[in-house]
Amino acid sequence: MDDEVIIGEDYADAVLFQQTWERRSFDRCDFSEADMRGLVTRGCTFTNCTFARTDLGDSKHTATAFRSCTFDRTVLAGSSFTNCTLLGSSFTACVLRPITIHETDLTLASLAGANLRKVDLRGLRLREANLSEADLRDTDLRGADLQGTRLLGTNLGGADLRGARLDANGWVQAKIAGATVDLTMAIAFAAAHGLLVEELGGRD
């Protein structure tokens, strides 16, 4: 049934394999240990829902919102998110690779310690997200918005950061040896580390 609103429902251990949901809203529902492999959602909303040890492998989500949801040891391998929002959701010890994320808002999301190596994160909004200690080696972050993002100990080695937006704290906190940056970013990195950058011929 479309346009259905479900509040506080317990789906723990439910078998929801390869179902298709459209324009459904779930508020404070528990999907712990549910089998949701191959689930397809379109225009759905999940608010304050729990996905603990849930299997969402190979699921596909389009224009769906996961707001302040908890993903704990969730399997998301093979899943895709297109034009979605994961605003304020937290991911702890989840299986995330391979994962496809396009045109999706990850503002305030917590991905501390996550393994996102080689994932395509181009153009994503990651403002004020927590990526501390995450593995983002060889990740494509071109054009991503990383302003205010927590990057303490984040490994960005080999990542493509061209056109991404980082603040001074990001340049200082993250491990970026081997990352690809543009000239403007190189100057910002130098300034964040206390270097004075002048054009050639700037002094007599």
C-alpha positions in Angstrom: 0.0 0.0 0.0 1.4 3.4 -1.0 1.4 6.5 1.2 1.3 4.3 4.3 2.6 5.7 7.7 3.9 3.1 10.1 4.9 4.1 13.7 6.8 2.0 16.2 6.4 -1.3 14.4 8.7 -4.2 15.3 10.1 -5.9 12.2 12.9 -7.7 14.0 13.9 -10.9 12.3 11.3 -10.2 9.6 11.8 -11.6 6.1 11.3 -8.8 3.7 13.4 -10.2 0.8 13.2 -8.4 -2.6 10.1 -6.4 -1.7 9.3 -3.1 -3.4 8.1 -0.2 -1.2 6.9 3.2 -2.6 6.0 6.3 -0.6 5.9 4.6 2.7 6.9 6.3 6.0 8.4 4.5 9.0 8.9 6.2 12.3 10.8 4.6 15.2 10.5 1.2 13.7 12.9 -1.7 14.5 14.3 -3.7 11.6 17.0 -5.5 13.7 18.3 -8.7 12.1 15.6 -8.5 9.3 16.3 -10.0 5.9 15.9 -7.0 3.6 18.2 -8.2 0.8 17.2 -6.8 -2.6 14.7 -4.4 -1.1 13.7 -1.6 -3.5 12.4 1.7 -2.0 11.2 4.8 -3.9 10.2 8.0 -2.1 10.1 6.3 1.3 11.0 7.9 4.6 12.6 6.2 7.6 12.9 8.3 10.8 14.7 7.2 13.9 14.6 3.6 12.8 17.0 0.9 13.9 18.9 -1.4 11.4 21.0 -3.5 13.8 22.6 -6.6 12.1 20.1 -6.1 9.3 20.9 -7.5 5.9 20.3 -4.8 3.3 22.7 -6.3 0.7 21.9 -5.5 -2.9 19.1 -3.1 -1.9 18.2 -0.1 -4.1 17.0 3.2 -2.8 15.8 6.2 -4.9 14.6 9.5 -3.4 14.4 7.8 0.0 15.2 9.5 3.3 16.9 7.8 6.2 16.8 10.5 9.0 18.6 9.9 12.3 18.6 6.1 11.7 21.0 3.7 13.4 22.9 1.2 11.2 24.8 -1.2 13.5 26.7 -4.1 11.9 24.4 -3.7 9.0 25.2 -5.4 5.7 25.0 -2.8 2.9 27.3 -4.5 0.3 25.9 -4.1 -3.2 23.4 -1.5 -2.1 22.7 1.8 -3.9 21.4 5.2 -2.8 20.4 7.7 -5.5 19.0 11.1 -4.7 18.6 10.1 -1.1 19.3 11.7 2.3 21.1 10.0 5.2 20.9 13.1 7.4 22.1 12.4 10.9 22.3 8.6 10.5 25.0 6.6 12.2 26.9 3.7 10.8 28.9 1.4 13.2 30.9 -1.6 12.0 28.8 -1.9 8.9 29.8 -3.8 5.7 29.7 -1.0 3.1 31.7 -2.2 0.1 30.8 -2.3 -2.6 28.3 0.5 -2.3 26.9 3.1 -4.8 26.0 6.6 -3.5 24.9 9.3 -6.0 23.4 12.8 -5.4 22.9 11.9 -1.7 23.0 14.1 1.4 25.2 12.7 4.2 25.1 15.9 6.4 25.8 15.1 10.1 26.1 11.4 9.3 28.5 9.4 11.5 30.8 7.1 9.6 33.7 6.9 12.1 36.0 4.1 11.3 34.1 3.1 8.1 35.8 1.3 5.3 34.9 3.3 2.1 38.1 2.6 0.2 37.8 3.2 -3.5 34.1 4.2 -3.2 32.8 6.9 -5.6 31.7 9.8 -3.4 31.8 12.5 -6.0 29.8 15.6 -5.3 28.3 14.3 -2.1 27.3 16.6 0.7 29.2 15.5 3.8 28.9 18.7 5.9 29.6 18.2 9.6 29.7 14.4 9.1 32.0 12.3 11.3 34.6 10.5 9.2 37.2 10.1 12.0 39.5 7.2 11.5 37.6 6.2 8.3 39.5 4.5 5.4 39.0 6.7 2.4 42.1 5.7 0.5 41.8 5.9 -3.3 38.3 7.4 -2.9 36.8 9.7 -5.5 35.8 12.9 -3.6 35.8 15.3 -6.4 33.5 18.2 -5.8 32.4 16.8 -2.4 31.4 19.2 0.4 33.5 18.4 3.4 33.1 21.6 5.3 33.0 21.1 9.0 33.5 17.4 8.6 35.4 15.6 11.4 38.5 14.1 9.7 40.7 13.2 12.7 42.9 10.3 11.6 40.9 9.8 8.4 43.1 8.2 5.7 42.7 10.0 2.4 45.9 8.6 0.8 45.4 8.4 -2.9 42.0 10.0 -2.8 41.0 12.5 -5.6 40.0 15.7 -3.8 40.0 18.1 -6.7 37.2 20.6 -6.3 36.2 19.4 -2.9 35.6 21.9 -0.1 37.5 21.4 3.2 38.1 23.8 6.0 41.5 24.3 7.7 40.8 21.7 10.4 40.3 19.1 7.8 43.7 19.7 6.2 45.4 19.4 9.6 43.5 16.4 10.9 43.4 14.0 8.0 46.2 11.9 6.5 46.4 13.1 2.9 49.8 11.9 1.7 49.4 10.9 -2.0 46.0 12.6 -2.4 45.4 14.5 -5.6 44.5 18.2 -5.1 44.2 21.3 -7.3 46.4 24.4 -6.9 43.9 26.2 -4.7 43.6 23.3 -2.4 47.4 23.0 -2.2 47.6 26.6 -1.1 44.9 26.0 1.5 46.8 23.0 2.8 50.0 25.0 3.1 48.2 27.9 4.9 46.6 25.4 7.3 50.1 24.2 8.2 51.4 27.7 8.9 53.2 28.2 5.6 53.3 31.5 3.8 52.7 31.2 0.1 53.8 34.0 -2.2 53.9 34.3 -6.0 57.3 34.3 -7.6 58.7 37.8 -7.7 56.6 38.8 -4.7 59.7 40.1 -2.9 62.7 42.0 -4.0 
